[in-house]
Each structure stands twice: as C-alpha cells, then as structure tokens.
Amino acid sequence: MDRTLFISDLDGTLMNSDAAVSEKTVKTINSFIKGGGYFTFATARSIYSAVPKTAEMDIRVPCILMNGVSIYDIKNEQYVKNEFIDPAASAGVLRAFEKHGVHCFMYRIDKGILTCYYSELTTNVMRSFAEVRKYEYKKPFVQCRLADHADEKAVYFTTTGEYEKLLPVKQEIEHIAGVDIAFYLDVYNGAWYLEIFSHKASKANGIRFIREHYGFSKVVAFGDNLNDLPMFEQADVKVAVGNARDEVKDAADYVIGTNDNDGVAEWLTTNNSNCG
C-alpha cells in the first residue's frame, strides 16, 4: 500500500509573517489528517518553540527539529533519535567562534532534556533571541564557559548577526570534520543565522529516517529557504511557496501561493481528497 508523507518547513512556509499557523491552515491540515493523510514538519526550531507553534494541529508523525538534529514524537512527547557532535569537533567549533570574536549558543540533550548554554549575550539580536525563548517558550538557559560543557551530549551551535561578521566563522568551521553548517537569512528580522550540527544531521537524513522507519513510499516537501534544499533532495515532489528564495523555487517541481496566503493548505486542498 502506498503511503505518502507530506512534510513542511515552518518559518516562511507553513507559518505566516506573524510566525503563526493560520486558522485556515490548521483546519485544512487537521481535516487532511482526519481523512487518513500523513503530515508533519521539518524546522530549524527546537522543541520549545516548534511544539507550541504547531499545537493546534493533530500531527501524529514524528517531526524533524533543529534542521535534522532531532526526530521528535509529539504525541508521545519523546525524542526518537538525536545526532550528537563529537567532542573534538565541538572544541574546534568553539575555537573558531573565539578566534573571530563571535559568541554563540550551544545546545545539549541530556536524559531527554534540551538545554541551551551561553557565555555572553553580546548583541541585541542575541539578547532578544534568548529573552523570547526563555520567557515565551520556557527554554532552559545556562550561562557558563562553553568549553566546560562541550561533551558527548552537545548537538547544536547557533548564533545570529550580520553576514560579514559570521562569514569568516562559517568558512573556518567548514574545514572541521564531523560537522555541517546551515547559513541563511532570517525571514523575520533580516539577521543571518549560522547553525552547526553533526554531519549526520540534516533535513534530508531526517526524511530518510522517517521514510524508512514509518513505512512511507513517497514524500512531498514544502519549503522556502536555503536550509530546505537538503529536504528537497530526499523528496519525491518538491514544492516551494511563492515567497521562497529563488534558489528554492529553481529546485522545486511546483511553486504555489505564499505563506501569507495559506499556500501549503491551498495546495493540499487542490491536490488531495483527504482535506474534506
């Protein structure tokens, strides 16, 4: 029996410019799932912001978090799989940040709990990043010397700021074995994000894992930004929203309506009988 998984990026794709999933999109997706469809999401967000943002949708297939670092089962509230970074690679990443005078956040998963560590909040963007996640999403933050905690439980490094300041860090980290990088423009504030994770972690590998372990024969993926291109590599059908970057549109089989016009929901309604 053929089983098709529909998987969407969140920011800039499923969510609108207000960083919310519209009532129409929620209703459409829940109708699609109730009718027997399979839908989930793949995002750069962590559990603390992704799960609340998608809480009104009845998602039953595990989702992909932090660009493929984690596969998370929302229904059973547990991590299915995590990709940890080798401590030697983490040490190299921290040296690269320090060399260029850039501060970052480091994430660890220990006993099923994700914690964010930082040494200093040196920019307004970093302070805003931390404040929103600490108070709105209740993400645990620990201030410390990062090197003291960069052990086998580390999964992710991230920072946000100006392109010119982050580019030298990216270029140096590209030479560190065992890690991969996502470097892209934030769809909300115009800042750039630099994210570092295990070379085994990607939206592509996340889709491959879900496809194999949950028995999907076909994958339809929706995206808008550069970090969605790896997801497209593993998808059978690639769909870009109308507001997507040109590189994503060029890689897509279809270009649909924008995120502010419920593009994903409209496509599901038009192309699938499960939407009711």
C-alpha positions as CSV (number, residue, x, y, z in Angstrom):
1,M,0.0,0.0,0.0
2,D,1.4,3.4,-1.0
3,R,1.8,5.8,1.9
4,T,2.7,9.4,1.1
5,L,4.1,11.8,3.7
6,F,3.6,15.5,3.4
7,I,6.3,17.4,5.3
8,S,6.6,21.2,5.5
9,D,9.1,23.7,6.8
10,L,7.6,26.1,9.4
11,D,9.0,29.6,9.2
12,G,8.2,31.3,6.0
13,T,6.4,28.2,4.7
14,L,3.6,26.8,6.9
15,M,3.7,29.8,9.2
16,N,2.8,33.3,8.1
17,S,4.8,36.5,8.5
18,D,3.4,36.8,12.1
19,A,5.2,33.5,12.9
20,A,1.8,31.8,13.3
21,V,-0.1,28.9,11.6
22,S,-3.3,30.5,10.4
23,E,-6.7,29.1,11.4
24,K,-7.4,28.1,7.8
25,T,-4.2,26.1,7.6
26,V,-4.8,24.4,10.9
27,K,-8.3,23.4,9.8
28,T,-7.1,22.2,6.5
29,I,-4.3,20.1,7.9
30,N,-6.4,18.6,10.6
31,S,-9.1,17.7,8.0
32,F,-6.4,16.1,5.9
33,I,-5.0,14.0,8.8
34,K,-8.5,13.0,9.9
35,G,-9.2,11.8,6.4
36,G,-6.2,9.5,6.6
37,G,-3.4,11.8,5.3
38,Y,0.1,11.9,6.9
39,F,1.5,15.3,7.7
40,T,4.5,16.6,9.7
41,F,7.1,19.3,9.7
42,A,10.8,19.9,9.5
43,T,12.2,23.0,11.1
44,A,15.3,24.8,12.4
45,R,13.4,25.4,15.6
46,S,13.8,23.4,18.8
47,I,11.2,21.5,20.7
48,Y,10.5,24.6,22.9
49,S,9.2,26.8,20.1
50,A,8.2,24.3,17.4
51,V,5.7,22.3,19.6
52,P,3.7,25.3,20.9
53,K,3.6,26.8,17.4
54,T,2.1,23.7,16.0
55,A,0.0,22.6,19.0
56,E,-3.4,23.1,17.3
57,M,-2.5,20.6,14.6
58,D,-3.1,16.9,15.2
59,I,0.3,15.8,14.0
60,R,0.9,12.1,14.6
61,V,4.1,11.5,12.5
62,P,7.4,12.4,14.3
63,C,8.7,15.8,13.2
64,I,12.3,17.0,12.4
65,L,13.8,19.6,14.7
66,M,16.9,21.8,14.6
67,N,17.5,21.1,10.9
68,G,17.6,17.3,11.4
69,V,19.4,17.1,14.8
70,S,16.4,15.5,16.4
71,I,13.5,13.4,15.4
72,Y,10.7,14.0,17.9
73,D,7.4,12.2,18.6
74,I,5.0,14.9,19.6
75,K,2.2,12.5,20.6
76,N,4.4,10.5,22.9
77,E,6.5,13.5,24.0
78,Q,9.8,11.9,23.4
79,Y,12.9,12.1,21.2
80,V,13.1,9.2,18.7
81,K,16.6,10.0,17.5
82,N,19.3,12.6,18.2
83,E,22.6,13.2,16.3
84,F,25.3,14.2,18.8
85,I,28.5,16.1,17.8
86,D,31.9,14.5,18.6
87,P,33.6,16.4,21.4
88,A,36.7,17.1,19.3
89,A,34.6,18.7,16.7
90,S,32.8,20.8,19.3
91,A,36.1,22.0,20.6
92,G,37.1,23.1,17.1
93,V,33.8,24.9,16.6
94,L,34.3,26.9,19.8
95,R,37.8,27.8,18.8
96,A,36.5,29.2,15.5
97,F,34.0,31.3,17.3
98,E,36.5,32.6,19.8
99,K,39.1,33.4,17.1
100,H,36.7,35.7,15.3
101,G,35.2,37.2,18.4
102,V,31.7,35.9,17.9
103,H,29.6,34.4,20.7
104,C,27.2,31.5,20.2
105,F,24.6,29.3,21.9
106,M,25.4,25.7,22.5
107,Y,22.7,23.0,22.9
108,R,22.9,19.7,24.8
109,I,20.4,16.9,25.1
110,D,20.8,15.0,28.4
111,K,18.3,12.5,29.6
112,G,15.7,13.7,27.1
113,I,16.0,17.4,28.1
114,L,17.3,20.1,25.7
115,T,19.3,22.9,27.4
116,C,20.9,26.0,25.9
117,Y,24.2,27.2,27.1
118,Y,25.9,30.6,26.5
119,S,28.9,32.6,27.8
120,E,27.7,36.1,27.0
121,L,24.9,37.9,25.2
122,T,26.9,40.4,23.3
123,T,24.4,41.8,20.7
124,N,20.8,43.0,20.8
125,V,19.8,40.2,18.5
126,M,21.3,37.5,20.8
127,R,19.6,39.1,23.8
128,S,16.3,39.2,22.0
129,F,16.8,35.5,20.9
130,A,17.4,34.4,24.5
131,E,14.6,36.5,26.1
132,V,11.9,35.3,23.7
133,R,12.9,31.6,24.2
134,K,13.5,31.9,27.9
135,Y,10.2,33.6,28.8
136,E,7.8,32.8,26.0
137,Y,8.9,29.2,25.3
138,K,10.3,28.3,28.7
139,K,13.6,27.1,27.2
140,P,16.2,26.4,29.9
141,F,19.3,28.6,29.6
142,V,22.6,28.2,31.5
143,Q,25.4,30.8,31.5
144,C,28.8,29.2,31.7
145,R,32.2,28.6,30.0
146,L,31.0,26.7,27.0
147,A,34.2,24.6,26.7
148,D,33.4,23.1,30.1
149,H,30.2,21.5,28.8
150,A,31.1,20.7,25.2
151,D,30.9,16.9,25.7
152,E,29.3,14.0,24.0
153,K,25.8,15.4,24.8
154,A,26.3,18.5,22.6
155,V,24.1,18.6,19.5
156,Y,24.0,22.1,18.1
157,F,25.7,25.5,18.0
158,T,23.9,28.6,16.7
159,T,24.3,32.4,16.6
160,T,22.7,35.2,14.7
161,G,24.0,38.5,13.4
162,E,25.5,40.3,10.4
163,Y,26.6,38.4,7.3
164,E,30.1,40.0,7.3
165,K,30.8,39.0,10.9
166,L,29.5,35.4,10.6
167,L,31.0,34.5,7.2
168,P,34.6,34.1,8.5
169,V,33.4,31.8,11.3
170,K,31.4,29.7,8.7
171,Q,34.4,29.5,6.4
172,E,36.6,28.2,9.2
173,I,34.1,25.7,10.6
174,E,33.6,24.3,7.1
175,H,37.1,22.7,7.5
176,I,36.2,20.8,10.7
177,A,35.4,17.1,10.2
178,G,32.2,15.7,11.6
179,V,30.0,18.8,11.4
180,D,27.8,20.5,8.8
181,I,26.5,24.1,8.6
182,A,23.3,26.0,7.8
183,F,23.8,29.7,7.0
184,Y,20.8,31.6,5.9
185,L,18.8,34.9,6.3
186,D,16.2,35.1,9.0
187,V,12.7,35.6,7.4
188,Y,11.6,37.9,10.2
189,N,14.3,40.3,11.3
190,G,16.9,40.4,8.4
191,A,19.7,38.9,10.5
192,W,21.7,35.9,9.4
193,Y,21.7,32.6,11.2
194,L,24.7,30.3,11.5
195,E,24.0,26.8,12.7
196,I,26.4,23.9,13.3
197,F,25.4,20.3,13.8
198,S,26.6,16.8,13.3
199,H,27.4,15.9,9.7
200,K,24.8,13.1,10.2
201,A,22.1,15.6,10.9
202,S,20.1,17.2,8.1
203,K,16.5,17.6,7.0
204,A,17.4,15.1,4.2
205,N,18.6,12.4,6.7
206,G,15.6,13.2,8.9
207,I,13.3,12.5,6.0
208,R,15.2,9.3,5.0
209,F,14.9,8.0,8.6
210,I,11.2,8.8,8.9
211,R,10.5,7.3,5.4
212,E,12.3,4.0,6.3
213,H,11.1,3.6,9.9
214,Y,7.5,4.6,9.4
215,G,6.9,3.0,6.0
216,F,6.4,5.9,3.6
217,S,6.8,5.2,-0.1
218,K,6.6,8.8,-1.2
219,V,7.5,12.2,0.3
220,V,6.1,15.6,-0.7
221,A,8.1,18.5,0.8
222,F,7.3,22.2,1.1
223,G,10.0,24.9,1.7
224,D,11.1,28.5,1.3
225,N,14.7,28.9,2.4
226,L,18.2,27.6,1.7
227,N,18.1,25.1,4.7
228,D,15.2,23.4,2.9
229,L,17.2,22.4,-0.1
230,P,18.6,19.3,1.7
231,M,15.0,18.3,2.4
232,F,14.2,18.7,-1.3
233,E,17.0,16.2,-2.1
234,Q,15.1,13.4,-0.4
235,A,11.6,14.4,-1.5
236,D,9.8,12.8,-4.5
237,V,7.8,16.0,-5.0
238,K,9.4,19.4,-4.2
239,V,7.0,22.4,-3.6
240,A,8.2,26.0,-3.0
241,V,5.9,28.7,-1.6
242,G,5.6,31.9,-3.6
243,N,7.7,33.8,-1.1
244,A,10.6,31.3,-1.3
245,R,14.1,32.3,-2.3
246,D,14.9,31.9,-6.0
247,E,17.3,29.0,-5.3
248,V,14.4,27.1,-3.7
249,K,12.0,27.9,-6.5
250,D,14.5,26.8,-9.0
251,A,14.8,23.4,-7.3
252,A,11.1,22.9,-6.9
253,D,8.7,20.9,-9.0
254,Y,5.9,23.4,-8.2
255,V,5.7,27.0,-6.9
256,I,2.5,27.7,-5.0
257,G,0.9,30.5,-3.1
258,T,2.8,32.4,-0.4
259,N,2.9,31.6,3.3
260,D,0.7,34.6,4.0
261,N,-1.9,33.2,1.6
262,D,-2.0,29.7,3.1
263,G,-0.1,28.3,0.1
264,V,0.5,24.9,1.7
265,A,-3.1,24.5,2.7
266,E,-4.4,25.6,-0.7
267,W,-2.1,23.1,-2.4
268,L,-3.3,20.3,-0.1
269,T,-6.9,21.2,-0.7
270,T,-6.5,21.3,-4.5
271,N,-4.4,18.2,-4.8
272,N,-5.8,15.8,-2.2
273,S,-9.2,14.4,-1.5
274,N,-8.3,13.9,2.2
275,C,-8.9,17.6,3.0
276,G,-12.7,17.2,3.1
